[in-house]
């Protein structure tokens, strides 16, 4: 087998928060003599509604084709013409990606090794039928290697019968360093002008930051905050993000003066709004947003809802954030306690900032590079000759 040390990642879409990761991963692999390329589509209906799409000058964009069969949405990415010379191809886990099945067939007949990158079972998978979950579990055993988001993801994939020694835990992250630098650049003297800029009081201001879709339980959040607005002096809720539930949020922002909706905000503006806040409120579907809590030192308050992503394992309840049952009374009580108990707030804030030192995009890149090196080393050792395409 002629190992050319060429790796390709194929993704459904390129989201804004992933751009720094791909740039750093490409640099990290190049230092090991490994070429990385990226093919990314323009998303599906759900990801397009969420927004936050980006582009990369060194990546190859393709136009996805959505196919619906018996009400099931499938996705085809026209990328076959690009994949001939790669030793390793890394794909997303979604079983609706038709290209993946073709790549698995190529792998059987001597084509490039296929690695899968994902959650294990996604937080939204609890909405799937038993048959689709069975297909997902079976299909997830097909790749040569696995890049699991977190230890929880690894445990999930292992439970399917996949060999744990062929799973790399990447510790999914965002570019926390850039966010930290943006936050630290905001001086105390600037904070008053920032509050004025956004029309905020800044006394008991909380924030929600993330995509706006059903599993985020935004109606629960707003109902809980309506209780808080009647119990907590100068309570405000900043909402950052976009998605299919945006019209609902905009309607509620018109209804309640304490809701301040800002749409998508990134980098410096995102840091400014977090600096105006005391807590990150996210009662549903916690994913990478937990890292915002850690970076900015704004304790997260969430619930034990069924939609939490694998990154929920980063939460140490009572030490770097808080989790309650999915009950509005318990949830609001926890928030009020944090807003009123300065000692408890300081303890959890310290824990959050400490966790922010552990989870970083550099750590994720190092884990990913190690996994890619292992795969290519194994492929080199197999010394198989093949012809394909």
N, C-alpha and C positions, 0 to 999 in steps of 0.2 A: 504493500500500500504506500503510495507516494504522499506522505504527509506534508502539506504545504503550509500548515499552521494558519489556515484561513477560517474565520468564524463569522457566521451570519446570524443576526437576530431579526426575526420577522414578527411584527406587532400589528394588531388591529388598527391602532392609531398612535399618534405621538402626543402625549399630554405635556403641558407646560412644565410640570414639576419633574418630569423624567429627563429633560434636556441636560441638566448638569451631570446626572448619572451617566448617560451615554457618552458624553464628552470625556469624563474622567475614566470610564471603563475602557474606552478606545485608547486613551493614553497609557493606562496601566497595562493593557495587553500588549501594546506596541513595545513597551520596555522589555517584555518577555519574548519578543520576536513573533508575536501573534497579530495578524491583521483582523480588525473587526469592521464589519459593514452592517448597515441597518436598512431594512425595508419596512416602511410603515404606510398603513392605509389611512383613509379619511374617516375611519370609525364606522359605527353602526347607528341605528336610530337613537339608541339610548345614549351613547357617548357623545353624539352630536348635540343632543339636547343639553347635556351637562356643560358643554363648552370647554374652554381651557386648552384648545388645540394649539400645537406649535409646529415648527419645521426645523430641519437641520440641514446646513449646506452640504455636509458630507453624506447624508442619508439619501435614500431613493424613495420618493413618494409614489404610491400607486393608488388607483381608484378602486375601492371595494365594490363588489356587486352583491346586493342583497337578494336572496332567493327565498321565497316563502312556499313551503309545502305542507299542506294540511294544517295551516296556522303556525307552523314551526319556522322560525327565522334561521336561515343558514347564510353563511358568508363566504364568498369566494374572493381571494386575492390573486390577481394575475401576476404571480411572481416566479413562475417556473423557469422563465428564460434567464433569470438572474442567478440561479442556484447551482450551476454546473460545477464550479471549481472549489466548493467549500468542503472542509473536513468535518465541520460541526455546524449544525443549524439549530438555533434555540427558538422555540415557538411558545405562544401562549397556551394555556390549558383548555380554553373553551372548546367544548366538543362540537360547536357549530362551525368551526373553522374547517372548511372542506379541504383546503390545501394540506392540512396536517395529515389527513388519511393517505394522501398520495405520497407524502414524504415518508410515512411509516412503511409503505410498500417499497419505496426505493431503498430504505434502510435494510429491509429483509434481503434484497437482491444486491447488496454491496454498495449502496449509496452512502452518503454522509451520515454520520451519527446524528440522531435527533435527541435533543434535550428539551424538557418541558419546564416552564417557569410559571409559577402561580401559587394560589392560595392553598391548594389541596382540594377542598370543596369551598366554593365561595359563600360569603355571608348570605347572598341572595338565593342560594341553592335550596333553601328550605321551601321555596315557592315551586320547585320543580316536581314533576311527577316521579313516582317510584321507578318507572321505566327509564326516564331520562337520567335519574341519579345512578341507576345501574349501568347505563351506557357510559356515563362520565367516569365511574369508578373503574370499569373494564378498560376504557380507552386510556386512562391515566397510568395504566401498567405497561403501556407500549413503548415509551421512550427508552433510550439507552441510558439516560441520566436525568436527574431531577434537580432543579433549583427551587427550593422551597422558601417562601417568604419568611417564615419564622419556625421556631421549634414546634409550635402547634401545627403548622402546615406539614412538617416532616412526620409528626405522629399520625396525622390524617392519612398521608400518602402511604406510610408504612402499614396502616391498618387495612389497606386495599390488597396487601400481599406484595408490595413493592420492596425490594431489598434496601434496608436503611443505609447500608454502606455505599449506596449509589445515589445518596441524596446530599446535596450541599445546602446548608441553611445560610441564606444570604443576609438575614436581619434587615428586612425591607426598610428603606429610609428615604428621606428627602435631603436637600442641600441645607442641612441645619446650620452649617458654618456661615453661609451667606446671610441667613436670617438672623443669626446671632450678631453678626457684625452690623447689620442694619439696625438692630435693636439697640446695641451699645452706642451707636453713633448719635442716638437721640439724647440730647442733654436735658437736665432738669429744667433749664430756662426755656427750652423749646416746648415742653409739655403743655403749658397753658395755651400757647398759640395753636398747638395741634388740636386741643379740645375745641377751641373757638373755630378752627378751620372746619371741623366736622359737625359743629353744633351739638356738642356733648357736654354733660355736666361732669362726668368722670368720678363721681363719688361711689356709687354702687353699680357700675357698668359691667355687664357681662358680654360675652361674645360667642357667636356660633360661626365657625369657618369650615366650609366644606361644600360638596355638591348638594343640590337640592332635589332629592328624589324620595319616593314613598318610604323606603326603608329607613330613612333618617328620622322618621316619626316627628315631623315638623309641627303637626297639629298638637301632639302631646307637649312639645317644647313650648309652643306659644300659649297653650292653656295653662301650663305650669307657670310661665312667666307672667301671665295675667294675675295669677294668685300672688306672685312676688311683688308685682307693681302696686298691689293694694296693701302689702305688709312691710315693704322695705322702702325707706326714704330714698327718693331720687333714683329709683331703679331704672336702668336702660338696658336694652338688648341690641347689640350690633349684630347684623347678619351679613356675612361675606360669602359669596358663591353664586352659582347659577345652575340651571337644570330644569327638568320638566315641572318641578313644583314652584318655579319662579312666579307665575301669576298668582298663586295662592299666597306667597310671601308678600308680594307687592300689595295685594288686597288687604292683608292684615296690617301692613305698614301704614296704609291709609286710614285703617280703622283705629289703630293704637299709636298714640304719639310717642310712646316709649320704645317702639321698634324703629331702629335706624338701619335701613337696607342700603348697601353700597355696591351690590353686584360683585363681579370678580375684582379682586385687588391683589397685587403681587409685590414682592420685594419691599421697598421702602414704605409704600402705603400700607401694606399688610402689617409691617412692624409698627407703624404709627398707631393703627387701630388696636392692635394687641396691647400696646403700651397704655392706651386709654382704658383698658379693661382690667378686671380683677380675676374673673373665672372664665373658663371655656366650658360652655354648656352644650352637651351633645348626648341626648338621651337615647338615640338610636344609632345603629351602624357606625361604630367607631373603627376607623382604619388608620391611615397615616396621619390624620389630624391630631392624634395623640402626641406626635412629635412637636407640633406647634405649641402645645401645652408645656412640654419640657424645655424647649428652646427659649420661650418667652417667660417662663416661670409663672404661668397662669394655670393653677390647678384645674384639671378636667373633672367634671361631674357627669357621670354617665349612669346607665342602668344595665341590668343583666338581660337585656333584650336578645332575641335569637339572631339578630342580624350583624352582630359585631364581627369584624374581620379578624384575621390572625394576629394583627398587631395589638389586639387587646391583651396579649400576654405581657406586654410592656408595662401594664398597669399593676402597681402594687397597692392594693386598696388600703387607704388610710395613711399611706406613706408618700406616694407621689401623685395621688389623685383619689377620687372617691367614686364608688359604685354602689348604687342602691337597687332595690327591687324596682320593677316597672310599675311604680305606683306614684301618682302625682303628689300625694301627701308626703310620702317618704322622701321623694326627690326634692321637693321644695324645702322641706325641713333641713335636709343636708346642705342645701345652698345657703339658706338663712344662717345656719350654724357657722359655715365658713366665712360668711360676710361679717358676722358679729363677733366671732371668737378669734381675736388677733393671734393668739398663741398657736392655735390649731392651724390657722391659715399659714403662719410663718413656717411651721413644721412641714406641711405638705408642699409649700412652695419650694423649700430647700430640697426636699426629695425630688421634686419635678426637675429642678435645675441640675441636680446630680445625675438624674437619668439622661438628661440632655447631653451629658458628656460621653455617655456610652454609645448611644445610637447615632450614627453619622453616615453620610454618603461615602466617606473614605473607607469606613469599616465594611460597608456593603460592597464597594468595589473590590477591596482586598479579598473578601470571601468569594466573590464571583470569579475573580482572576484565578484563585486557587482551584476552584471547581473546573474551569475551562482547561487549566494545565493538566489536571488529573485525567480528564477525558482524552485529551490529545496524547498524553503519555500512554494510556491504555491502548488507544487506537494504533499508536506506533508499535507497541509490543505485539499486537495481533498479526502484523505483517501480512495482511491479506491483499491480494491483487484483485482489482475489480474494474469493470467497465460499466458505465451506465449513461443514460441519456444520449 
